[in-house]
Amino acid sequence: MKMCLKILIPIFAFHLILTIVVASDPDPLQDFCIPNPKSTKKDDLPCKNSTAVTADDFVFSGGKSAGPFSESGFATVAANPSLFPGLNTLGMSFVRADFKEGAINPPHVHPRAAEMVYVVQGRVYAGFVDSANRMYAKVIGEGEVMVIPRGLVHFQMNVGKGTATVFGCFNSQNPGTQRMASAIFGSGIKEELLEKAFGLSSKELRRMRRRFES
Ligand SMILES: *[C@@H]1O[C@H](CO)[C@@H](O)[C@H](O)[C@H]1NC(C)=O
């Protein structure tokens, strides 16, 4: 009996940790789950009582205009469940992205979602690189959609006249975004390792670090 527990307890603990850490978008057990703003108190239900849910919980108006533009001319509005409660537990979310002429969305990955990029306005050079380092890229225009498989490096650039606007839809409510250059040069990885990995001199590396440190 004792021996049995000795084996079972670690297995159970490991399983518990896995379920917490490796959480994925679940199959919903209810029609919807609008997060209860008071759910930090342990006696409250995590979902709002549906009698307190309104149509507004299922409507997001924050994507009507562009988000704040960065210095490089790129702007995003990410509609995740904290901004758009109706998305919670549905396994989907979206982002509106706007590009000034020539602006880019630098190479990045979404570790937890595939993405559909729909061009609302303008012409965008869009593409991704697969795990064999083969690139798939082309210029897409208004009304065209590109699908980016989950977890692959991808990018866009406005190659048309004027501002370009795209909507990116994800099959996760929390796709995550990891920008390649910032993850590598802006995260504090030991200098010696980066110099060896990329064949950079320490001067070149300092320049990259300054550029991508957050
Ligand atoms: C939801 O609210 C209604 C009306 O106030 C109440 O009758 C019902 O018991 C509540 N349901 C839950 C699960 O608390």
Ligand as a Chemical Component Dictionary entry (heavy atoms), coordinates in Angstrom:
data_LIG
# 
_chem_comp.id                   LIG 
_chem_comp.type                 NON-POLYMER 
_chem_comp.pdbx_formal_charge   0 
_chem_comp.three_letter_code    LIG 
# 
loop_
_chem_comp_atom.comp_id 
_chem_comp_atom.atom_id 
_chem_comp_atom.alt_atom_id 
_chem_comp_atom.type_symbol 
_chem_comp_atom.charge 
_chem_comp_atom.model_Cartn_x 
_chem_comp_atom.model_Cartn_y 
_chem_comp_atom.model_Cartn_z 
_chem_comp_atom.pdbx_ordinal 
LIG C1 C1 C 0 -28.557 33.649 -11.608 1  
LIG O1 O1 O 0 -29.377 34.735 -11.300 2  
LIG C2 C2 C 0 -30.757 34.372 -11.155 3  
LIG C3 C3 C 0 -31.574 35.651 -11.000 4  
LIG O2 O2 O 0 -30.976 36.531 -10.071 5  
LIG C4 C4 C 0 -30.900 33.413 -9.991  6  
LIG O3 O3 O 0 -32.268 33.001 -9.864  7  
LIG C5 C5 C 0 -30.036 32.177 -10.250 8  
LIG O4 O4 O 0 -30.067 31.313 -9.138  9  
LIG C6 C6 C 0 -28.573 32.606 -10.521 10 
LIG N1 N1 N 0 -27.818 31.420 -10.915 11 
LIG C7 C7 C 0 -26.679 31.085 -10.327 12 
LIG C8 C8 C 0 -26.007 29.861 -10.857 13 
LIG O5 O5 O 0 -26.204 31.715 -9.374  14 
# 
loop_
_chem_comp_bond.comp_id 
_chem_comp_bond.atom_id_1 
_chem_comp_bond.atom_id_2 
_chem_comp_bond.value_order 
_chem_comp_bond.pdbx_ordinal 
LIG C1 O1 SING 1  
LIG C1 C6 SING 2  
LIG O1 C2 SING 3  
LIG C2 C3 SING 4  
LIG C2 C4 SING 5  
LIG C3 O2 SING 6  
LIG C4 O3 SING 7  
LIG C4 C5 SING 8  
LIG C5 O4 SING 9  
LIG C5 C6 SING 10 
LIG C6 N1 SING 11 
LIG N1 C7 SING 12 
LIG C7 C8 SING 13 
LIG C7 O5 DOUB 14 
# 
